[in-house]
Amino acid sequence: MGGTSLIPAEVMTLITGFAGDIVPTALAVVAVVVPVGLALWGVGFAIKKGIGFLQRKASKAL
């Protein structure tokens, strides 16, 4: 299968370099987005639970 490539060597080098750069970048983005997303979800969950608690407390006071 030793045929010639239709893609020039310079383009292959560019593609290989880009692929090498994108993996650490994607991992870094995931490392930032996941904890921030979980923290925001936790805050939203706490607010929802707090509002529910206050509504139950208010309905008992009536």
Buried (B, 14 or more C-beta within 10 A) or exposed (E): EEEEEEEEEEEEEEEEEEEEEEEEEEEEEEEEEEEEEEEEEEEEEEEEEEEEEEEEEEEEEE
